[in-house]
Amino acid sequence: MLNWVLSQFKRQSAEDLERARELVKAAEPRGAHVNLAKARELARALGIEVEAHASADEVVHAIKRYLSHHGEL
């Protein structure tokens, strides 16, 4: 039972990391529109703290730093 619970956390984390990579990749071209609410939700899922008034670019940059720091980019 414990192994199943742990596997669920690992899978969720892997899914969040994949979503983060996709978001950063989609935001790469300048002027690309990023859904701010989804970016903030993803940042929260990864444990990234962003300011309440942060722009979409700032949130994407924070996610990109997180991925780079954890060797996932």
FENNORCOR-V594472 format. One record per backbone hydrogen bond with DSSP energy under -0.5 kcal/mol. CO is the residue of the C=O (numbers start at 0). NH is the residue of the N-H. Records with the same first field share a line. If there is no record, write none. Layout:
CO: NH, NH
//
This chain:
0: 4
1: 5
2: 6
3: 7
4: 8
5: 9
6: 10
7: 11
8: 12
9: 13
10: 14
11: 15
12: 16
13: 17
14: 18
15: 19
16: 20
17: 21
18: 22
19: 23
20: 24
21: 25
22: 26
23: 27
24: 27
28: 31
33: 35
34: 38
35: 39
36: 40
37: 41
38: 42
39: 43
40: 44
41: 45
42: 46, 47
43: 46
47: 49
50: 53
54: 58
55: 59
56: 60
57: 61
58: 62
59: 63
60: 64
61: 65
62: 66
63: 67
64: 68
65: 69
66: 71, 72
67: 70
//
